[in-house]
Amino acid sequence: MKRFLPRWSDVMFFCGKSGHNLCVRERYYCLRRSLVVIMLLITIVPVCITATLSYFQYRQLLQEETFSNSSWSAATAGQAIEAFLEKLQAAILVISDVYSFDQLSHQETLDQVFTKLKRRHKGLVDLSVISPAGIQTAYTGPYNLSGKDYTDSPWYNKTLAKNIYVSDVFMGFRNVPHFVVAVSKKVEKGQGSWVLRASIDADTLDRFLASIDSEISDDIFLVNSDWQLQSSSRYHGEIGNQVLPRDTPRKKGITLSEQYRKETPILRAVGYISGTPWILVLEQQSYALRKNWQAFKNKLLIIFTVCILVAGVIVIRTATLLARKIRETDEAREAFLGQSEHTSKLASIGRLAAGVAHEINNPLAIINEKAGLMKDILGFSPDFQYREKFNDQLDSLLKAVQRSRTITHRLLGFARRMDVTLGPVQINEVITEVLGFLDKEALYREIKIELALQDDLPALHSDPGQLQQIFLNIINNAIDAVDDGGLIQIASQLLTDEMVEVSIKDNGPGMTPEIRKKIFEPFFTTKIGDDNKGTGLGLAITYGLIKKLGGQVAVDSVVGQGTTFLINFPIQAINRENVSDEQDENTDY
């Protein structure tokens, strides 16, 4: 399949060298942005899921609790009304059984019965006796209703049919809202039934409903089968007003429904009052308007917001840190690859130098032989007029050949594998020989090299090649460290009977304690720049060579005052190539 996404090398090609830093910044900016997005999704998605589950779970629990409380409150209120009416019905039934129609038709008897009945049922307004003809024959109460004809009253006919009846709230002859509890009894030794009626004002019913109003109810009232108010309502008005029949209650139990009252969500509980034509209606605010639900939503929103903010801050800081660490790792990897490439080039140059040295040695040997031959020939020609001049030129030629041979021998010595080969070595001669490699550069930069070498130093039992490499690396670092016209001081002395010390001091910029701790680490370098970039391996190799020869190295450096390397070599060196790292760590340097 064709590749549509550009490769990083292609991007770098189009960026060019001048836009490299911009492309790198854009690359890690995209990485940081991707990390932020991914980590935000990882952290925020579980928080959102938890918050959503908590929201719906608590809403369901609150809704179930509200439904349960409404159902229980409506059932409790209905049972209270039923108990109130049952007591009144039982009292009227007892009176109708104890007293006959003729006894209750006497005003004094009816007044006594009403007085006793009212003591137990304070909501009672009046008491009356109605003959089989439907005429009220006896009455006790605040209204003038004696002699009234009730044959056409619905409640009267239903009482005759059912024997005991609780009516709707109606106006009647008194023109005041009330309802009646009536009982019909057969006339003794006659035809028809007489009726004992107790009347109760609707205000009494309102007061009774107010007394059983629960804390959770917003409104409680009674309606009849036509959904006309039988008691006053806080929101639907006075008795007789029509209430919208939005739900049909079950014959038994409580019917619950969620509705709206002037755009306000409410919960309505509806149930029949047993033994009456009434329906109890209890309305309360929906769970969505309750304080605990609002408080829960506010707390959940605050917790969710705080979690998102905290997670966002942590994610951004973590993503930034990770992107920076990845960038540092990539830069270290690239630097390592560059250093490895540079080291490989140096190794190739070393092999090339060895090959060149071998190739140069052959013509040098021919030149040396030819020059010797020419000197021999001149020896047989004493009368040659330019003999002295030719001898001088041939001597110069032989000196040049000797010098070139010395240089090639040194190149071959440094190109050989650095195995430890112990033998007698004059350390001052090694230092002088190494300076022969570096004197031209020091002379060019006007760097002064002062030598204070002790003359009577004993010969070391050590490896000359390794010593050359050690001094070459350290002196070369000193030359790189000082400015043009700087000073390098090299001294040697017999420290003890078993130890020789060499000090190499420069007046360069010096090092901080942090840098001084890292100078012997592989690939650590302070030579940053296109023209003078180090590999970071010189001092690391030098440290390893010193340890192999059984020596010790210490560094003393002060910023602005220069650096001093103190190297101690044992006179009888021991090949410590296999010394463990743990032993090296215990060596002071």
N, C-alpha and C positions, 0 to 999 in steps of 0.2 A: 504494500500500500504506500502511496506517495506520502512523503513526510512534509507536513505543512508548517510545523513549529520550527523556528530557527534554532540552530545549535548555538551553544555558548561561544564557540570559536567564531561562528559567523557574526554574532553580535559584536564580539571584540574587534573583528575585521572592519565592520562598518563604523564602530565607535572610533577607531583609530587610537593612536598612542595618546593624543591630547585629550580624548574623551574617556580614557580608561577609568579614571577615578569616578567620573560621573556614572559610568555604566556599572561599576562595582557598587556604588551607593544605591543605585536604582535596584540592583539585584538583591541586596540585603534589605532594602526597604520593602520589596515585594515579599521576601521571606518573612520579615517581621509582621507584615500585614496578614499573610497567610496563617502564621502562628497565632496571631491575635484572634482571627476569625474562627479557627479550629478550636482553640482553647475556650473562647467565649461560648461556642456551641456546646462544647463538652460540659462547661460549668452551668450555663444558663438554661439549657434544655431540661436537665433534672430539676432545677429550681422552678421552672415554669410548670413542669408536670406536677411537682409536689404542691405548688400553690393552687393549680387548677383542681387537683383532687381534693385538697383541703377545702377549697371554695364550695365545690358541689357537694362534698360529703357533709360539711357543716350545714349547708343550705337544706339538704335532704333531712338531716337530723332535726333541724329547727322547724322545718315544715311538718314533719311527723309529730314533733312535740306540740306544735300549735294546733294541729288537727286533733290530737289526743286531748289536749286541754279544752278545746272548744266543745268536742263531743261530750266530755265528762261534765263540763259546766252546764251545757244545755240539758243533759240527762238529769243532773242534780236539780236544776231549776224546775224542770217538768215534774219530777217526783215531789218537790215541795208543794207545787200547786195542786197536784193530785191528792196529796195528804191533807191539805187545807180543805179541799172540797169534800173529800171522803169523810172527814170529821163532821162537817156541816150536814152532809147527807145522812150520816148515821144518827146525828142528833134529831133531825126532822123526822126520820123514820121511827125513832123511839117515841117521839111526841105523838105521832099519828097512831102508833100502836097503843099507847097508854091512855090517850084521851079519845073520846068519841066526837063525832061531828057536833052533837048538841052541846057537849061540854065546852068545846073550843069556840062555839058560837057565842057563849057568854063573854062579855067584854072583860070582866074581872079575871076570869080564868085565863083568857088569852094574854092579858097584860102581865099576869104573874109568870106565865110560861115564857113570854118574850124577855122579861127581865132576867130570868134565870139563864136563858139561852144567850143573851147578849153578853153576860158575864164571861162566858167561855169563848164566844166568837165576837170579837170586838168589831169586826167589819160588817156585822149585821145591821141593816138600816130599818127594816120593818118586818112584820109578820102578819099574814092575813089568811082567812078561811074562805073558800069559794064553794058555793053550793053546787049540787049536781046540775043545776040549771045554768051555771056559769056566772052567777051573780055573787059578788063579794059580800058575804053576810057579816063578817067581823074583820076588823082591821086595827092594828096598833102600830103607830109610827108617826113620823112628822108630817105626813101628807094627808089630805082629805080625799080618801079613795073609797069610802064606804058606798056600797050600792053600785059599783062599777060593773059593767057587763064585759066578760072576757071570752065570750063564746067564739069570737072571731080572731082572738089572739093566737098566733102560731105556737107560742110556747105552751098555752093551755091545752091545745089539742094534742101536742106531742107528749105532754105529761100524762094525759089520759091514755095515750097509746102505749107509753113505755113505763108507766107507774112512777118512775123517778126520772127527773130530767134537769139538766143544766143548760140554760138558754144562752144565745148570743147576747152581746151587749146591745140594748135598744133604748129608745127614748120613753115609750109608753105614755100613760096618762099624766105622769108627773113631769114629763118633758125634761128629764135629766137622764144622762146615760147610766144604765144599770143593767144588771143581769139577775136572774132568779134561779133558785134551787127549789123545785117543787116536787111534791109527792101526792099521788092520787090513791084514795082508799074507797072501797065499796061501801055503799050505805047499808047499815044494818036493817034487815027486814024491808028492803026497798030496792028500787032500781036506780042505776046511775052511780056515779062516783063523785065524791067531794075531793077537794084539793087543798093541801096545806102548803103555802108558799112563803119562802124567805127571800127577801130582796137585798141586794148588795150593790152599793154605788160603785161606778167604775173608778172613782178616785181611790176607793179602798183597794181595788185591784192594782192600780198604779203604785200605791204605797207598798203593797205586798211584793210586787216585782222589783221595786227599788231596794227592798230589804234583802232580796236574794240575789241581787246583781253582783256578779263576781268581779274580781279585779281585772281579769283579762278581757271582760266583755266591753265592747264599745257602745253597744245598744242592745236592749232586750225588750221584747214586746210580744203581744198576742194578736193573731189574726184569725178570722173564721175561714170557712172553706172557700169563700169568694175572695179571700185575701184583702178583706177590709179590716182596718185596725180595730182591735177590741180593747186596746190600752194605748196610752200615749207613747210616742216614740221620739227619741232625741233628734232623729234625722228625717223621719217620715211624717211628722205632724201629729194632729189630734185624732181622737177616736172617730172612726167612720171614713177616714182617708183611705184611698186605694194604694196598695203596695204592689209593685210589679211582681207577678208570680213567676220568677225566673227559674224556680226549681220545684219539682213535685216530690214531697217527702214520702218516704216509705211508711207503710201502715205501722210498722214497729221499728223502734230504734231511731237513730239520729242520722239525718242526711247532711253531708258536708259538701260545700261547693265554693269555688273561688270566683268572685264577681267584682264588679267595679261600682263604686258609688261616687258619682261626680268625678270620674277619672282617678279615683283613689281605690287601690286594690284592697278588698276586704275578704274575710272568710266568714261565710254564713252557715250556721248550724240550725237545722229545722227538724222539728219532731212533733207528733200529735200528742195532745194531752188526753190521756185515757178517761173515758166517761164524759167528755165534753166535746163541743163542736169546735174547739180552739186548736190552733197550731202555734207552738212556741217558736219564736225566731230569735236567735242570738247572733249578733254581728260583732266582729272585732277586726282590728287592723291586721292586714296580712303580715307575715313574718318579715317581708321586705321592708316594712316601716318600723319594725321594732328596734329599740335602742341597742339591744345586744347584737342584732344582725349588723346594724350600722357600725357599731364599735368593732365588731369582728372584721368587717371589710376594711375599715380604716387601719386597723393594726396589721392585717394581712398585706395591705398596700404598702404600709411603711416598711414592714419586714422584707417584702419582695424588693422594694426600691433599694433598701440598704444592702441587701444581698447582691443585687445587680451591681450597685456602685462598688462595693468591696471587691466582688469578683472581677469587675472591669479593671479596677486599679491593680489588683494582684496579677491578673492576666496580662495587662499591658506591661507591667514591670517585669514579669517573668519572661514574656515574649521578647522584650527588649534585651534582657540579660542573655537569653538563649541565642538570639540573633547575634549579639556581640560576641558570645563565646564561640559560636559557629564561625563567625568572621575571623576571630583571632586564631581559631584552629586552622581554618583554610589558609590564612596568611602564613601561619607557622609551617603548614604543609608545603605551601608554595615556596617559602623561604628554604625549607629543608630540601625540596627538589632542586631549587636553584643552587644551593650549596653543594648538593651531591653532584650536580652537573659540573659545577666549578671544580670540585675535588677531582672528578673524573678527568676534566681537562688538564688539571695540574699533573695527574698521574700520567696522562698521555704525553704531556710536555716533558715529564721526567724520562719516560721511555724514549721519546724523541731525542732528548739531550744525550742520553746514553748512546743511542745509535749514532748521533752526530759526533760525539766524542770519539767513538770507535773509528768512524770514517775519517775524522781529522787526524787521528794518531798515525794512520798509514802514510798519508803524504808528508806528515811531519817527520816520520822516520826516514823517508826518502830524502827529504831536504837536509836532515841532519847528516846522513851518510854522504850525500853529495858535497855538503859543505866541508866535511872532514877530508874527503878525497881531494877537494880543491886546495885545502891547507897542506896536504901531503905533497901535492904537485908543486906548490909554491916553495916547499922546502927543498926541492931539487932544482930550483931556479933562483940562485942567489943574485944573479945579475939583472933580474927583472926590475925595471925602473919603478913600477907601481906596486912593488911587493908589500910595503908597509900599509899602503892604503887598502890594498885588497885584504890583508890580514885583519885590519880594523873592521872592514865591512863584514868579513866572514865571522869575526867574533860577535859582532852585533847580531848577525843572522842566527848564530848558534844560541845566543841568549834569548832571542825571540822565540826560537823553537822550544827552548827549555821552559820558558814561561808559558807558552801555549800548552806544552805537555803537562805542566803542573795544573793548569786550569782544567784540562780534560780529565786528568786523574781525579781532581776534586769532584767534577761532575759525575764521574763514574762511581766515586765513593758514595755520594749522596743518592745515586740512583739504585744502589744495591739494596736488597732486602735487609731491613734493620734488625737482624738477629744479634743477640748479645754474644760477643766474642771477647772474652777477657784477656788482657795482656798488659804489660807495663806501658803507662802513658804519662807524659809530662803535660800537665794540665795547662801550663802557661803556653806551651807550643800549640796546643789545640785552640786556645783563645786567639793567639796571633794568626794562626792559619785561617780561622773563621773571619777575622777582621780583614784578611786579604780579599775576601769576597765582597765585603761591604764598604771598603775604604773609598771606592770611586763614588758611590752615592753620597757618602758622608762628605767627601770633598766637594761634590757638586752643590750640596745644600749648605756648605760651610758649617757643618756640624763638627764640633770639637770632641774628640775622643781622648780622654785622659786615662792612662794605664798606671796602676800601682800594683805590679805583680811581684810577689815575694820570690827572690832568686833561688833560695835553697829549699824549695818545696820538694818533698820526696815524690818519686814516681807512684802514680796510682795503679793499682791492679784493677783496670776497668776496660771499657770498650771505647776506642777512639771515635768510631763512627757515630755511636750514640751520643757521646759528648759533643761532637761537632753539631749534631742536630739540635741538641738542647741549647747550646750557646747561640747558634744561628737564629733560632726562633725568638729567644729572649732579646738579643741585641737588635734584631730586625724590628721587633715590637717597640723597642726604645727609640729607634730611629724614626719610626712612624709616629711616635707619640710627641716628639719634640718639634718645635718650629724650626725654620731655617735659622742657622746660627746658634742652635741649642748646644747643650753640653751633656755628654755621657761619660760617666766615670766607672771604670772597671777595675776591681781590685781582687787580689787573691792572697790568702794567708793560711798558715797552719794553725787551725783552731785548737786542736788537741793532738795527742800522739796518734790518734786513730782517725782524725777528721780534718779535711781541708775545706775551707769556706771561700766561695766566690761571690762577690757582690757586684750587681749591675744597677747603677743609679742614673736616672735621667731627671732633667728639670722641666718635664712636661706638665700638662694640666692636672695630673693626679687623678685619683678615683674616689668616689664616694664609698662608704662601707657596704652599701647594697651591691654596687658593681663589683667590688673586691671579692665578695662572697661567691660570685658567679663566674669569675674569669677562667676557672679551670673546667667549667661545664662544656661539654661538646656543643658546637654550633652557637655558642654565645659570643657575640662580637659587638664592639662599639665602633667599628670602622664602617660607617654608613655613608654611602655616596657612590656615584657611578664610577668615579676614577679610583677609589680606594676602598673597595669592598672586600672585607675579609671573609674567610670561610668559617671562623669560629672553632677551628680544629687545632691551630698551632699550639696554644698553651695547654689544651687537653692532651695532645700527644706528648708535649714536653713533660707534663706532670707524670704521665705514665712511664716515660723513659727514665725520669729521675727515680721513681719508685722501683723500677726494674733494676737499677744500679745500686739500690740500697740507700739512696740519698734522701734528703729532706729539702723542702722549699718553703720559704715564708715570704710574704709580701707586706711591705709597709708603704702606705700611700696616703698623702694628704692633698686634698683638693687645692690646687694653686701652687703646690710646692714640689710636686714630682712624685716619682715612684721608685722604690728600691726592691730588687729581687735578691734574696739571700739564699744561696744554694750550698748545701753541705754534702760533700761526697766522702764516703769512707775510703781510707787508703787501700784496704783490702775489700773490694766490692764483691757483693754476692749477687748472683743472678736471681732476682726475685720476680721473674716473669710469671710464676705460678702462685704468687702470694695472693691470699684470698682478699676479697673486698673488705671483709670485716677487720682484717689486720690493717689495711690501708686506712680505714676509718678511725682506727685508734692511734694513727701516727700524727703527731703535731706538725703542722706546716704553716 
